[in-house]
Amino acid sequence: MSTKQADLAGPGIGNYDDIAKILPTDYKPLLSRREMQEAIFEGKRYIEDNLCRELNLIMVEAPLIVDKNSGMNDYLDRDGSRTPIDFHISNDYNKHPIDAQVVQAATKWKRFALKQFDMKPGEGICTDMRAVRKDYFLDHDHSAYVDQWDWELAIRPEDRNLEFLTMIVRKIWKVIKGCEQHLLREFPKLRTDKFPELPNELTFMHTEDLLDRFPDKPRKQRETAILQDHPAVFLYGIGWTLKDGFPHEMRAADYDDWVTETRSRDGRPMHGLNGDILVWNPVTHRRHELSSMGIRVTKETLKLQLKMTGQEDFLKLPYHRMIINDEIPLSIGGGIGQSRTMMYLLRTAHLGEVSVTVWPQILKDLCAKRNIKVLE
């Protein structure tokens, strides 16, 4: 397996020898554990309120479990390497059982929910989503427990373009940047010359241009390299196969539209109506993903992407049939990692400082040696 191909398998570093090399050795948290909790919830309130205001969303309840046969669960990628937790609900002595799954994200459910809550174009929903991803490698910023602001906005056919996507991304960045400034005011200990503030504006770039700039580097190394020049970037077009024969990442085929042809600002053909917000983390000295989002597939692009990935059998599932039959709205949506964002804004070295979950003993021991106090 080539280095580039191995890099497509998803997040995480992959072994604890490498984790030991990247965890900071001179770390000291800026806030106490109690202050950290106060700051987390101050930041979460700010982002929820302002995200809803900027995108015209309302907060709604989201599922933790879904029917296994609904097609609603998120498979995160297209290679089948990250599967959800299945369990059987015997119900009524197994007379009326349900085979269920713990969600990995609410990506597909949200689009269905737009119809359920009667959202018109320009209206949408936001969820305080909790999920479990059992196949992640547990490192400094990846956990089996996932918390996100999963949002979805109903749109018109004419909104399916890069200009609209860019406008939405800028609104989200305004919220994240605003949260940073709010927390710096409320918790002055966070303000230090050691860590620069986020830029006011994102740098927008196509993954195809990023490959041209760093043709020999695998995906994560390309992202790391560009963040040396631009500390906050939105990368367009994640999922389309690039000229080196690999997609930038193995994005799933049945939610984001990564096949539609677009144009760069100077008129060159590009692909994809989706992307990620990445920032440079001055604590960990690594790339740090804050958000993933995209304009969702139409029935035409869903068929094409499933054909390209060899997953046309998905078209039999209820969720996919709703798209084919035009029963759910066109939409744009995404997820903003809650703990991931708080980890960055509160300048912590490990996700476990802002999120309570399970970690292997080897990782907890490594953290303890570096003055990283993981919550239990």
C-alpha positions in Angstrom: 0.0 0.0 0.0 1.4 3.4 -1.0 1.9 6.2 1.5 -0.8 8.2 -0.3 -3.3 5.4 -0.2 -2.6 4.7 3.4 -3.3 8.4 4.2 -6.9 8.0 2.8 -8.0 5.6 5.5 -9.3 8.3 7.8 -8.2 10.3 10.9 -5.6 9.4 13.5 -1.9 9.0 13.7 -1.8 5.2 13.9 0.6 4.2 16.7 1.6 5.4 20.2 5.3 5.6 19.4 4.4 8.5 17.0 2.0 10.0 19.6 4.8 10.1 22.1 6.8 12.1 19.5 4.2 14.7 18.9 2.7 15.4 22.3 4.2 18.6 23.7 6.9 18.3 26.4 6.6 21.8 27.8 2.8 21.9 28.2 1.0 23.9 30.8 -2.8 24.5 30.5 -3.9 28.1 30.6 -7.0 27.4 32.6 -7.7 25.2 35.7 -10.0 22.2 35.2 -12.9 24.2 36.8 -12.3 27.2 34.6 -12.0 25.0 31.6 -15.5 23.7 32.2 -16.9 27.2 32.6 -15.2 28.2 29.4 -16.4 25.2 27.4 -20.0 25.9 28.1 -19.6 29.7 27.6 -18.1 28.9 24.1 -20.8 26.3 23.3 -23.6 28.7 24.1 -22.0 31.4 21.9 -21.5 29.1 18.9 -25.0 27.6 19.2 -26.8 31.0 19.5 -24.7 32.7 16.7 -24.7 29.7 14.3 -28.5 29.6 14.5 -28.6 33.4 14.0 -26.2 33.5 11.0 -27.7 30.5 9.1 -31.4 30.9 10.2 -31.5 27.6 12.0 -33.5 26.3 15.0 -32.2 23.8 17.5 -33.8 20.3 17.3 -33.3 16.9 18.9 -31.2 14.4 17.1 -31.1 10.6 17.3 -28.4 8.6 19.1 -29.7 5.4 17.5 -31.3 4.6 14.2 -33.0 1.6 12.5 -30.2 -0.5 10.8 -32.3 -0.9 7.7 -33.2 2.8 7.2 -29.9 3.8 5.5 -29.8 6.8 7.8 -26.5 6.1 9.4 -23.3 7.8 8.3 -20.5 5.4 7.1 -18.0 8.3 7.1 -16.1 7.1 4.1 -16.5 4.6 1.2 -14.1 1.8 2.0 -16.1 0.2 4.8 -13.3 0.5 7.3 -15.4 2.4 9.9 -18.6 0.6 10.8 -21.3 1.5 13.3 -22.2 -0.3 16.5 -25.1 -2.8 15.8 -27.4 -4.1 18.5 -30.6 -5.9 18.7 -33.7 -4.6 20.6 -35.7 -7.8 21.5 -38.8 -5.8 22.4 -41.9 -7.7 23.4 -40.1 -11.0 23.9 -38.7 -10.7 20.3 -42.2 -10.5 18.8 -41.6 -7.0 17.5 -37.8 -6.6 17.5 -35.7 -3.8 16.0 -32.1 -4.1 14.7 -30.6 -0.7 15.5 -27.3 1.1 15.2 -25.6 3.8 17.2 -25.1 6.8 14.9 -21.7 7.8 13.7 -23.0 11.2 12.7 -26.4 12.7 11.9 -25.5 13.6 8.3 -28.3 11.8 6.5 -30.9 12.1 9.2 -30.7 15.9 9.1 -31.8 16.1 5.5 -34.8 13.9 6.3 -35.4 16.1 9.3 -35.7 19.2 7.1 -38.9 17.7 5.7 -40.0 16.4 9.1 -39.8 20.0 10.5 -41.3 21.6 7.4 -38.2 23.7 6.6 -38.4 25.9 3.5 -35.4 27.1 1.4 -33.3 29.4 3.6 -34.5 27.7 6.8 -32.7 24.9 8.7 -31.8 23.0 11.8 -29.0 22.6 14.2 -28.4 19.7 16.6 -26.3 18.9 19.7 -25.2 15.6 18.1 -23.6 12.8 20.1 -22.2 9.7 18.3 -19.8 6.8 18.7 -17.1 5.9 16.2 -15.6 2.7 17.4 -13.0 2.3 14.6 -11.1 5.5 15.2 -7.5 5.2 16.4 -7.5 7.1 19.7 -4.9 9.8 19.7 -4.6 13.5 20.9 -7.6 14.8 18.8 -9.6 11.7 17.8 -12.0 10.0 20.2 -14.5 7.1 20.0 -17.0 9.6 21.4 -18.0 12.4 19.0 -19.9 15.6 19.7 -20.8 18.0 16.9 -23.0 20.8 16.0 -24.6 19.0 13.1 -26.6 21.6 11.0 -28.6 21.4 7.7 -30.1 24.2 5.6 -32.8 23.8 2.9 -31.7 25.4 -0.3 -33.0 26.2 -3.8 -31.6 24.5 -7.0 -29.8 27.7 -8.0 -27.9 27.7 -4.7 -26.0 24.6 -5.7 -22.7 26.4 -6.6 -19.3 27.3 -5.1 -20.4 30.9 -4.5 -23.2 29.9 -2.2 -21.0 27.3 -0.4 -18.3 30.0 0.1 -20.9 32.4 1.6 -22.0 29.8 4.1 -18.5 28.9 5.0 -17.7 32.6 5.7 -20.7 32.9 8.0 -19.5 29.8 10.0 -16.0 31.2 10.2 -17.4 34.5 11.5 -19.1 32.5 14.3 -15.9 30.6 15.2 -13.8 33.8 15.1 -16.4 35.5 17.2 -16.3 32.7 19.8 -12.6 33.1 20.0 -12.8 36.8 20.8 -15.7 36.2 23.2 -13.7 33.7 25.2 -10.6 35.9 25.2 -12.7 38.6 26.8 -14.4 36.3 29.3 -11.2 34.4 30.2 -8.2 36.7 30.0 -5.8 33.9 30.8 -6.3 32.6 27.3 -4.8 35.7 25.8 -1.0 35.2 25.4 1.7 36.1 22.9 2.6 32.4 22.8 -0.5 31.6 20.7 -1.6 33.8 17.8 -5.3 34.6 17.3 -7.2 33.2 14.3 -7.1 35.3 11.1 -10.2 37.3 10.3 -10.6 35.6 7.0 -10.1 32.0 5.7 -8.0 31.2 2.7 -10.0 29.2 0.1 -8.3 26.6 -2.0 -9.2 23.6 -4.2 -7.8 20.3 -3.3 -6.7 20.0 -7.0 -4.6 23.2 -6.6 -3.2 21.9 -3.3 -2.0 18.7 -5.1 -0.4 20.7 -7.8 1.5 22.7 -5.2 2.6 19.6 -3.3 2.4 16.7 -5.8 4.6 14.2 -3.9 3.1 14.6 -0.4 0.1 12.5 0.9 -3.0 14.3 2.0 -2.3 15.2 5.6 1.2 16.4 4.7 -0.2 18.6 2.0 -2.6 20.1 4.5 0.2 20.6 7.0 2.3 22.3 4.4 -0.3 24.8 3.3 -1.1 25.7 6.9 2.4 26.9 7.3 1.6 29.7 4.8 -2.1 30.1 5.6 -3.1 29.2 9.2 -6.8 28.9 8.4 -7.9 27.2 5.2 -11.1 26.0 3.6 -10.3 23.2 1.1 -12.9 22.7 -1.7 -13.6 19.4 -3.4 -13.0 16.4 -1.1 -13.9 13.0 -2.6 -13.2 13.6 -6.3 -10.3 11.5 -7.7 -7.4 13.8 -8.3 -4.8 13.6 -11.1 -2.5 11.4 -9.0 -5.2 8.7 -8.9 -6.4 9.3 -5.4 -9.2 11.4 -3.8 -8.0 14.0 -1.3 -10.0 11.8 1.2 -12.4 8.9 1.1 -15.6 11.0 1.5 -18.8 8.9 1.5 -20.8 8.8 -1.7 -24.3 9.5 -0.4 -24.3 12.9 1.2 -21.8 15.5 0.0 -21.7 16.2 -3.7 -18.1 15.8 -4.7 -18.6 15.0 -8.4 -20.2 18.1 -9.8 -17.9 20.1 -12.1 -17.2 23.6 -10.9 -14.9 26.4 -12.0 -12.0 28.1 -10.1 -12.0 31.9 -9.9 -9.8 32.0 -13.0 -12.0 29.7 -15.0 -10.3 26.3 -14.6 -12.4 23.1 -14.3 -12.6 21.8 -10.7 -14.9 19.3 -9.0 -16.9 19.2 -5.8 -19.4 21.3 -3.8 -18.0 20.4 -0.3 -14.9 21.0 1.8 -13.3 21.2 5.3 -12.1 24.0 7.6 -8.6 23.4 8.7 -6.4 25.5 11.1 -2.8 25.3 12.3 -2.8 24.3 16.0 0.1 26.1 17.8 -0.2 23.8 20.8 0.2 20.5 19.0 2.0 21.9 16.0 -0.3 19.9 13.7 -3.2 20.3 11.3 -6.5 20.7 13.2 -9.8 20.1 11.5 -12.7 22.1 12.9 -15.5 21.5 10.4 -16.6 19.5 7.4 -19.5 20.5 5.2 -21.0 20.3 1.7 -23.9 20.9 -0.6 -25.7 17.6 -0.7 -26.2 15.2 -3.6 -29.1 15.4 -6.0 -30.7 12.2 -7.3 -28.5 12.4 -10.4 -25.2 12.9 -8.5 -26.2 10.3 -5.9 -26.6 7.7 -8.6 -23.3 8.7 -10.2 -21.3 8.7 -7.0 -22.6 5.4 -5.9 -21.8 4.0 -9.3 -18.3 5.3 -9.1 -17.8 3.7 -5.6 -19.5 0.4 -6.4 -22.3 1.0 -3.9 -25.4 1.1 -6.1 -27.1 -1.4 -3.8 -27.6 1.6 -1.4 -30.3 2.9 -3.8 -32.6 0.3 -2.3 -32.5 1.8 1.2 -35.3 4.1 2.4 -33.1 7.2 2.8 -31.7 6.9 -0.7 -35.1 6.3 -2.1 -36.3 9.6 -0.6 -33.6 11.4 -2.6 -34.4 9.5 -5.8 -38.1 10.3 -5.4 -37.5 14.0 -4.6 -39.2 13.5 -1.2 -36.6 15.5 0.9 -35.3 19.0 0.2 -32.1 20.0 -1.5 -29.7 21.1 1.2 -26.3 22.1 2.4 -25.1 20.9 5.8 -22.1 20.1 7.9 -20.7 19.4 11.3 -18.6 21.5 13.6 -16.7 19.4 16.2 -17.6 20.7 19.6 -14.8 19.3 21.7 -12.4 19.7 18.7 -13.3 23.4 18.6 -13.0 23.9 22.3 -9.7 22.1 22.4 -8.4 24.6 19.9 -9.9 27.7 21.4 -8.9 26.8 25.0 -5.4 25.9 23.9 -5.3 22.4 25.2 -3.0 19.6 24.1 -5.5 16.8 24.1 -9.1 16.3 23.4 -9.5 14.5 26.8 -9.0 17.8 28.6 -12.3 19.1 27.3 -14.2 15.8 26.7 -15.0 12.9 29.0 -14.6 9.5 27.3 -12.5 6.4 27.3 -8.8 6.3 26.5 -6.3 3.4 26.5 -4.0 3.3 29.5 -0.9 3.7 27.3 -2.3 7.1 26.1 -3.2 8.2 29.6 0.3 7.4 30.8 1.8 9.3 28.0 -0.3 12.3 28.8 0.4 12.2 32.5 4.2 12.4 31.8 3.6 15.6 29.7 1.4 17.4 32.3 -1.7 16.7 30.2 -4.6 16.1 32.6 -7.1 13.9 30.8 -10.6 13.9 32.3 -12.0 10.7 33.8 
